[in-house]
């Protein structure tokens, strides 16, 4: 991923990237995105973009392993999340879903992960401490709740599932208040041009619709030009 592509991806929303991937693929049908409604801790902030660092947690029941095993895995988790290179995103599956109760993502944990240089979080689990999380580190989560329950790390660096989206370690993820997607590796070098092409194509309709006196005839003309330019 080039610096210019990274900069562009942080400026556009996830629906735009969904559409641009189809432009790059030359067809409709891209489906590596989340399903359902997710919550964002900072909907006004830019999208989070980065390579997935994955883990699984649970919180409904206390861990049934010895405390030293849980402690060792916890520190291994933090070491893994802190490793270069970036940009990176914590993608953490709560295996209690849809009965998640433990807010793993609050003021302390988000501040720690941001300190590691990570870009944000994608999880099907719970977040809390809204208003106290650090700026510039959005959390895209499944729910909001007050308690951490018995939250503990179960697995590290393993494939995870977030709202129907399968994410493997190292996948390039784009996420915002709309949800998240995984960028196909084979179109990454085409994605910047595809986004620019998509934005210019959309302006054909948007610019026309914003003009005074816009009517069906003007729409029909603009739509004809739009269809010729799009996938």
Buried (B, 14 or more C-beta within 10 A) or exposed (E): BEEEBBEBBBEBEBEBBBBBBBBBBEEEEBEBBBEEEBBBBBEEBBBBBBBBBBBBBBBBEEBEEEEEEBEEBEEBBBEBBBEEEBBBBBBBBBBBBEEBBBBBBBBEBBBBBBEBBBBBBBBBBBBBBEEEBEEEBBBBBBBBBEEBBBBBBBBBBEBBBBBEBEBEBEBBBBBBBBBBBBBBEEBBEBBBEBBEBBBEBBEBBEEBEEEEEEEEEEBEEBBEEBEEBBB
